[in-house]
Structures are given as C-alpha cells and as structure tokens.
Amino acid sequence: MTSIVIADDHTMVREALRHAFERSGFTVVAEAADGQEAVDQVERHQPDVVLIDLSLPVLSGVAAISRMAGLTPRPTVVVLSMLSDEMAVSSALAAGAQGYLVKDCTTTGIVEAVSRVLQGDIVISTSAMASGSAGEVHAATHRNEKVRVQRVSRREEEVLRVMATGMSISEAADHLYISVKTVKNHLSSIYEKLDSHDRAQAVLKAMRTGLIQLR
C-alpha cells in the first residue's frame, strides 16, 4: 500500500486530501502544517510520496523539497499550490519535485495525478502554464521552441525525460546505462537546443512543446 505525507497549513485542506487518498487505497502516514514538520515527518515515516504546498510557514515548501531530495530513501514529491507562475513551477522542479498541481484540481484529479507521478510521469497542471508571464513567454517563443525541439535527438529526449523525474546525473547515468560524462554532454546539447540555462528551464520548455505531457 502506497504511503503518503500531506503538508499544508490549512487543516480543512489536509482533512479533505486525507479522505480522498484513503478512499483510493493510500495510507496517510502523517500530516504537516509547516515545512519543517513536513521534513521531520518524512524522515520519521519514509513515505513513498509527499504532497506539499509551497506557501508554508517556518520552512518554505521549496526549501523543504530541497531537503527531502537529500534523504535516503528519497520520496517522490508532488506540489499542490495556489501559485501558478513559471517561477514557482521552475523553483519546485529545480528543488526536486516530480509534479506540480494547482489548487483548481478536484481531489479525484489530485489522487490520479499523484498516481501517475508514482508511475514515472511528470505531471504539471496546465493552469500553471497558462497565466501571467508563463503565458506571455509561451506566446512569444512557441514557434522558435518548436524548431529547436525538432532538433533534439531521441537519446537527448530520453535523457531529458529521465532528468525531469528528479534523478541526479549519476542516477540518470545508471538508469540509462551510460557514463556520467555522456549524460552531461547530452544535457549541454539539450540546454543549447532548448535555449535553457538549467534542467528546470529545459523541462518547462519541453513541456510547452509536447516532449513531456502536461495535465
């Protein structure tokens, strides 16, 4: 049975999510009302997945995700936030999140999205890419990005998908049965072709052009 920690500073939200996940066969091993408590509960219970808000007291969601990324075993992390701008999504992915959901989802949709992430998908709410600066960037660069994506090789696309799940470079190398140096070379090529400076930015551009499926 899949175990989960739910971190949100609103009691009513946590209760609704607990009921939804328990009805779907998950085991909610702990809840947390702030970022530090979330990290503590994850260390204590070693859950399979963490569903976490970004706007948490004591320790921010991004900082908590970053700390969780250094734990062994490392949990799968999915963000559930009111924030839908590109900076929030990019920061969460860079910290180690494998999914990003906006709080306009139904509880059923949240459970389904978390299940997909656990199966290896990266799931990002479309509303996280449809407002504010993200929408403006998309409108301004979509045509140019599409040309660039057509030049990404199959192997580079494979590396990008693996890295998008939150794996480290060494983990990606082991997973793909290639050397760390080869992964780094592929990433350098990907960044150049997608006009990106880091993995989070490359993932966002790949999502907008269809290399990685959006939800």
N, C-alpha and C positions, 0 to 999 in steps of 0.2 A: 504494500500500500504506500502511495506516494505521500511523503511528509512535507509540510509547508509551514513557514513562519510568515505571519501577516504583520506588516509595520505601517501604521497610520495613526496620526494623532487624534483622530475622531473615533470615539467609542462606537457610535452607531454604524460607521462605515466598516469597522472591524467585525462587528457582530453580523452585519449583512453578508460580508465576504466569508466569514466562518461558516455560516449556514449554507451558502452556495457551494463551497468547496466540500464540506462534509456530505452534502447530498450527492455529490458527484464521486464520492469514494476516496477523497483525500483525507489525510489525517492532519488536522491543525495542531501542531505540537506546541505552539506558543504564539502570543501576540506581543506587540511592542508599540509604545506610544511615542518613542523618540528614537533618534538614530543610534545613540549609544546602547540603549536597551536592545535594539534590533541586533547589533553586532554581538552583544553578550548572549542573547538567546540563540543565535546561530552557532556560536562557539559551544554552547551547552548542549544543544539538541542535534546539531549536524543535519539539518533538513535537506531534502532533495532540492527544494526551491524556496525562494524568498520573494514575496510580493511586497514592494516597498514604495512609499510616497517619497517625493523629493523634498517637499517642504516640511521637514521635521525639526523639532526643537532639539537642543543640546548638541546634536551632531547632524549635519545635513545629510540628506539621502545620498548625494553623490559621494560624500566622504565615507559614509557607511558602506556603500557599494565597493569603494576602493579598498577598504579594509577587509571586506568579505572576500575580495578577489585574491587576497594573500593567505586565506585559510586553507587548511588541508583536513578533510576533503573540501573542495571549493563548491559552494552551492550554485545552482542556476538562479539568476536574479532577473526578475521582471519588474519594471517600474509601472506604477499606476499613479498618475499625477494630473492635476488641473493644468499644468504647464504644457503648452503645445508648440512652443517656438523651437527653431532649429538649434539654438544654443543649448537648450535644456536636453534635447534628444542627443546631440553630439556629446555633451558632457557625460551623460549617463552611459552611453555606449563606450566612450573612452575609459570610463571608470571600471567597466566590466559587465554592464547589463547586457542581457541577450534578447530583451524585449522591451518595448515601450508602449504603454497603453494610456490613453487619455480618459479622464473620468466622464466621458459621454457614452461609455460602453454599458451594456446590460451586465448583470452578474453572470448570466449564462455565457455571454461573449467573453468575459474575462476568464472564466474557467476554461473555455475552449481554447483561448489564445495561450494560456499557460500550458495547457496540454500539448499544443503544437510546439512551443518552445522546448519543452522537455523531449520532444521527438527530434529535435535538431534544427528546427526552423528559427529564423529570426523574424519576429512579428512586431511591426510598428503600426500604430493607428494611423489611418490616412489623414485624420484631422490634425495630427501632429505635423503634417507636411503641407497643410492647406491654408494656413493663416499667416498673417504678418510677413516678416522678412523671408520666411521659407518659401511662401508662395511667390514673392517677388523674385527671389533668386531662381526659382524653378522657371518662371515665365521668361526670364532674361537669358537663361543658359541652356534651356532644354534642347534646342536644336544643336548647339555646339557639343553638348554632352553626348547626344545620340551618335554623332560622328565618332567621338572618341571611344565610346563603348564598343562600336563595331570593330575597333582595332584590338580589343582585349582578347588575348588567346584563350582557348579552353582551359589551359593549365592555370593561367592567371586568374580566370574566373573561379576556378576550383579553390585556389589559394585564398581569394577574396572571401568566398563563402565560408571557408573554414575559419579564417581570422574573424569574420563577423560574429561567430558564435562565442567569441571571447577567449579563444585559445591564445596562449603565448606563442611566440615564434618557434620556440623549441618544441612545444606541444604540436603545433601545426606541422613541423618537420617530421615528427614521429608518426603523426596521423597519415601523412601523405607519402611516407617512406622516401623522403628526400632530405638533403642536408639543410642545416640552418642557413648556410650561405646561399643555397638555392632559393629558399623562402625569401630571404632578404632581397635577393636580386629580382625576384618576381614582384615583391612589394614596391621596390623602387620603380619598376616599369609601370605597375598599376597606378602609382601616385602620379607619374608623369602623364599617363594616358587620360586619367580622370581629373587632371589638374588639381590634385589634392596634396595637402601637406602632412596628413596623418591618416591612420586607419579609420577613425570615426568619420572624418570628412569623406573619405573614399566610400565608406559604407552608405552614407547618406546619398551620395550621388548615384551609386549603384542601385539603390532602392528607387530613386526617382526615374531611372531609365529602365527598370524592369529586370535587372540582373538578380535582385533579391526581392522576393514577393512582399508586398505590403498588405496590411489588413485594415 
